[in-house]
Each structure stands twice: as structure tokens, then as C-alpha cells.
Amino acid sequence: MDLEILGAISGELFHCLKASELRQLEQVSDLKLAISRAKGLQSPSMIRLYDHQALVQDDLSLPELWRRQGSLKALVVILEDDQDLDERLPALLQLPLQDVQGLRGLLQRALERKAQVMRDLPQELQADRSLVFSAVAKNWKVLKFCSADFQDDLDIVQQAVLQNTTALQFASTRLRGHRGLVMQAISLNTAVLQFATTELREDVQLMKEALRRNPFALRFASQKLAEHKELVLDAVRAEGLTLLYAGEQLKGDRQVVLAAVQQQGCALLFASDSMRSDRAVVLEAIQQNGMALQHASEELQMDKDLIVEAGAHKPHLSEKARTSHQQACLSPRYEFMSPPRRRLEAYMRAPSPSVA
């Protein structure tokens, strides 16, 4: 006769052993071993068997157990010290979930290590807000695998963003346009603007706050604000090289370009052709940094007076200071400047201009 074991809490079928299997077993410990192997559990000690609400001892013989004529029920208890238990998670999730004691703690540990575990959970667990909230609080990447409802939950998204602002990319469109949330994220990392909605990236006050914290946030301004003269002036006055992210019209605006090259002469690299051919603009640039001359038009690069002026204003640095200066130009402060980095490095190595 087959043996059906029910879940101690759920009352659902936990496991069924065939009569042929039972004939090979002698006592309860053998029965638990057979169940643990069938269910892919780490150890028979994880299984608790109950008969008439009483715990069945391992050394009880099976004939004695049958004489009791009670229904056998099972409960699985998670071992807290099992470091590899998350690998056994798929097998555990095949059991009636109510009958796995300590499952939530296991899930928390598994999600903390591997966010994609979330997508493999049963729907009832994926819809458990308490579980999701706790998981996201420990591992922001879990947000990527959450349901759309939780990606639109302000409290959950905020938990993720406070850990790592990159999490905003996994939020709903509504929350990526939530001014308060995005402003909070900007205070941690202005690069988060790249994940904000176009509407927010067109918000002048929000962009001003971002530029105040990091002028290179101009990279993430909308096309409209990249042509906003006041904003761009704020950026280039603080960091001339942000001229790279100005709109095309402003790259040809004399006031904007002058402000940029006065702060960093080599910002001339990003000015329009007309500005790089403007002698007065080039003069301002090389007076700030003589190496900017190589970014002027070919005609002005041959101007002997400008060459002399550039030679007088090229930084004279020791090798150590030169290396430090180069690293500063290519440091995380310029994290958004990947396209021109090679050219910036080139001008750092360029020889001093000299009169032909």
C-alpha cells in the first residue's frame, strides 16, 4: 500500500512513497532519508514528521508507525547555516510553501546574492510586497526582476535608488518622471538624469540643481535645454570642457565660448569652426592654456604672434605634476567625457609651440 504524506500546515500532498519503496525501509530515519533524496533536500534532518500532532522520532520502527494508524504529516525546516541552500531553492519551491519553515529567510539570503532569483519564484511570492521590499532594500538589482506593479511602487523604488541611483532605470515611466524622487537621486549622483523622463530633463530648475552639483550633468539635458543659454553659461563657467554638451548653436555663441575657454582653454576643441577661427577667442583660450592653440583653425595655428603667446602660457610642469595634471583631466570628474578623452590625452603630450 502506498504512503501519502501531507503538508503539516497546508494539508496538501507533500510526498507519496510506493509500497515497493516502503518495503526497503526499516525505521523513520530511513523514511526521512528517502523523502529528502526524492525532494532534493540537503539533509534528512530538515524534515519533521508528525503523527496525531506529535513529532515522530527517527528511531521509531515503521511497523510500529503503521500500528498507530494516524495520518503522517511533514514539515521542512530550513537550516540557517547552509551556505549553498539557494542552489537547492528550485527543489524547495516545488513543495507546498506553507510547509517550508524559514523559507522567507532563505529567499532573502538568495535574493541578496542573486537578484534574478526573483523571476523564478512562484507568482504568490513575486506578489508578496513585504518580501520584495525587504529584498530590494538589500539588493537594488532585484528591482529589475520585480513585477510592473512594484516597479511603480514609490517606496520600493526609493529603497533601490538610495542604494544605487542606477536602479532608477528599472522604475516605471511614472516614477522616472517623479520630480521628488529624481531630485533625491540627483543629490547622490547627477548621472541618474539619463534615466529621467524627457519632461524632467527639460525642467530648468531641476537641471540648475544638477549643474550646481556637477557641471557635466549638462550631458543629460534635453536637446531644448542644451540650447538654453543661461544654463549652458552656468556649466561652462564652472567647467569649460562642458562646452562639449552644449547645443550646436551655443557652440557658436561668442559669449558662451569665451566663458568656456576662459575657464579651460582647451574647451576650444568643442567650439564651432567659426569660433576656432576667431582670433580673439583663440587668444583668450591660449592665455588660459597655451596648449589650446592646436585646437584653433589651421590658419591661426600658423599665426606667429599666437604661437609666441601660446608658448608663454603653456603649463611648465615637472613630470610628476604633468602626470597628476593629466590624471586630473581624465579623472571621474570627467566621467561623462569618453568621446574626447583620446584628444585630451594627445594635447597633454603635445610639445610646446615654437616660432618657425
N, C-alpha and C positions, 0 to 999 in steps of 0.2 A: 504493500500500500504506500502511495506517495505521501510525502510530508509537506504540507503547506505552512509556511511561517509568515505571519502578518507583521506589519509595522506596529510597534508598541504604541505609537501616538496616532498615526494616520489611519490604522486599520486596513491599509491597502496591502496587497500581496507583496511581501518582501522577497521571498525566495521559495522555490519548490525543489525538493530533492526526490529523485526517483527511488522506488523501492530497491532497485538494484544497487544504488549508491549507499543506501542506508545499511544494507546487509554487510558492508565492508567496515562499518563504524562500530566502535565499542562503547564510547562514552561521550559526554557533552563536549569535551575538548576536541575530539575528532570531528564532531559535527560543526563546531565553530571554525575549525581549520578548513573544512570542505566549503563552507559558506564564504569565508574570506578569500579563498582561491577563486571561487566562481565569480565573486564580485570585484576582484582586483584590489582588495584592501591590503594595506601594509602588513597588518598583523591580526591574528585571531583575537588578540586582547582588545581590539577595538569594538568587538561585538559583545553586547549584553543580551542574554536570552532570559525571558520571563515566562513563568507558568503560574497561572492563578495570581498574577500581580507580584509574585515572589521571584527574586533573582535565582536562576538555576546555576548551581555550582559546576565547575568544569569536571570534577571527578565523579559526577553522578553517572551511573551506567545508563545506557539508552533503554534497556528493558525496564528499568525502574522508572524512567521518564515516561514510557508508554503506559505503565500501570496507573499513572496519575490521571490520565485521560483529560488533560487540560489542553487548551489551545496554546500553541507556542508563539511567542511574540519576540520581536528583535528590535534592538536599538543600536545604532552605531555611534561611538564616542570618538571624536577627533583627538588625536594625540598632539598636544601642544608643541612637543619638542621635535616633531617630524619636519625636517628641513626640506624634504622632497615631496611633501604631500600635495603641493599644487600640481605635480605631474600626474597624480592619481585623481585629480579633480573630475575629469570626464567620467570615470567609473562611479564616483560618489554621486554625481548629478543624475545618474540613472536610477538611484534609489529614491524612495519616497522622501522628499526633502525634509518633512517634519520629523522623520525618524533618524536624522543625522544630527546628533548633538554637537554643537560647536562649529557648525557649517559656516555661520556668518564670520567667525573669526578666521577660519581658513580662507574664505573668499577675500577678506580684507588683506590677508598676507599675500595671496596670489595676485590680486589686482595691484598691490603696491609694487610688486616685482614685474608684472607683465600686464599692461593696460588692455591688450586685446583679448584677455580672458573674458572681459565684459560681453563681447559679441557672441561668445559660446554659451553663455548662461541661458537657462530656461526663461521664457518670457516673464514668468511671475517674479523672477529675481531681477531681471532687467528693468522691471517696472517698480521695483522697491526703492522709493525715494531715499529712505534712510540709508540703505546700503550704498546707493550711488553717491549721495552727499559725502558719506564717510570716505568712500574710495577716492573721489575727486580731491578731497582735502589732503590725501596722502600722495596722490599721483595725478597731476593735472592732465596727463595724456589720456586718462580714462574718458575724458570729455569727448574725445574723438569718436569713441565707440558707443556713446550713450544714444538713447532714442532722441528724436527731434524734440519731444516734449521737454526733456531735461536740458537739451542744448538751448532751449528758450526759457529756462528757469534762471532768473537773475541771481538767486542765492548760490546755486550750484556753479554757474559760470563765474561768478565773482570769486568763489573759492579757488577755482582753477587759475584765473588770471592773476590773483595775488601771489600764487606760486611762480608762475611763468606767464608773462604777458603774451607769449606766442599762442597761448590757449585761446585767445580771442578769435582766431581764425576758425575755430570749431563751433563758435556760438552761432545762434540764429541770426538772420539778417536784422531782425528787430533789435537784438541786443548789440550787434555790431554798430547799430545806429543809436544806441543809448548813450546820451551825452555824459551822464554822470559816471557810467562805467568806463567809458573810453577816457574821460578826463582822469579818472583814478589810475588807469593803466598808463597813461602818458606820464604821470608823475613818477612811474617806475622805469619806463623805457619808452622813449618817443618813437622808436621804430614800430611800435604797435599800431601807429597810424596807418600802416599799409593794409591792415585788416579792417579798418573802419569803413563805413559806407561813404559813398561819394558825397552824400549830403553833409556828413560831418567834416569831410576833408575840404569842404567849401565853407566851413564855419570860420569866419575871420578871427573871432575871439579865441576859439579853441586852438587855431593854428598859431596865434600870437603866443599863447601859453607854451605850446610845444617848442616854438623857436626860442623862447626865453630860456628853456631848459637845454635845448640842443639846436643850434642853427641849422645843422644838417638835416633836421626834420623836414626842411623845405623839399627834400626829395619826394615826400609823400603828399605834398599839397596837390590839390586838384589842378587840372590844366588852367582853370579860371584863376585860382589864387597864385599860380606860378607867374601870372601876369599882373598880380596885384603889387603895384609899385611900393607902397608903404611897407608891406610885409617883406618883400624882397630886400628892400633897403635895410630893414632891421637885421635880416640874416647876413647880408654881405658886410655890414659894418662890424658884426661880431666875428664872422669867419669869411674872409674874402673868397675862399675856394667854393663856397656855396653858390657862387655865380653859375656853376655847372647846372644847377637845378632850376634856374630862373627860366621864364618863358623866352622864346626866341626874340620877341620884341624888346624885352628888357635887357637882353644880352647886347642889344644895340643902343641902349639908352645911356647917354653920356654920364648922367648923374649916377646911375646905378653902377656902371663900370668903374667910374672914378672911385666911388666908395669902396668897391671891391679891391681894386689894385692898391689903394692907399692902405688897406688892412693887410693884404698879401699880394705883393707884386705879381707873383706867378698866376694869379687868378686871370691874368691877361689871356692865358691859354683858352679860357672858356668864353671870351668876348667874341662879338661878331667880327667879320672881316673888316668892316668899316672902322670899328674901334681899334683893331690891331694895326690899322693903317693911320690912325690919328696920332700925330707926333706928340701932342700934349698929353694924351692918355698914356702913351708908351713911356714918356719921360717920368710921369708920376709913378708908373709901375717899377721902372728900374731904379728910381730913387728909394723905393721901399726895398727892392731886392734886385740887384744887378743881373741876376740870372734870368729875370723875366724877359730880357732882350730877345732870347731865342724864340719867344712866342709872338713877337711882333711880325709885321709883314716882311717879306723878303727885302723889300726896298729899304725899310727902316733898319733892318739888321745890318745893312751896309753903311749906315749913316755914321761917319767917323766921330762926330760930336757925341752921339748916343753911345757909341762903343766906349769912349773915354768915360762918360758918365756912369755907364754900367760897371766898368772896371773899378770905379771908385766906391761903388755901393754893393759889390759882391761880398757876402759874408766871408771873413777870414777866420776860419775855424781850425782848431787842432784836429787831428784825426779822430780823437775821442769825441770831441764836441761835434764834429761833422757827422759821425755815426749817430750820435744822440739826436742831432737835428733831423737827420734822415728818418730815424725811427719815429720821431715825433710826427713828421708829416704822414707817415704811414701807419700811425697808431690807431687804436679803436676809436679815437675822436673822429677819425675819418673813415669810420666803418662803412659808410654809405658810398665811398668813393672808388669802388672797384674799377670802373672803366678807365679813369686817368692814372691809376697808380703807376703803371709802367712808365708813363711820360713824366710823372713827378719824380720817379727814381732817376730817370735819364737826366733831368736838369740838375739834380743833386750831384751827378757825376761829371757834369759838363765843365770844361776848362774855363778859366776866366777870359772874358772878351779882351782883345788887344787890338791896337791900331795897326791896320795893314800897312 
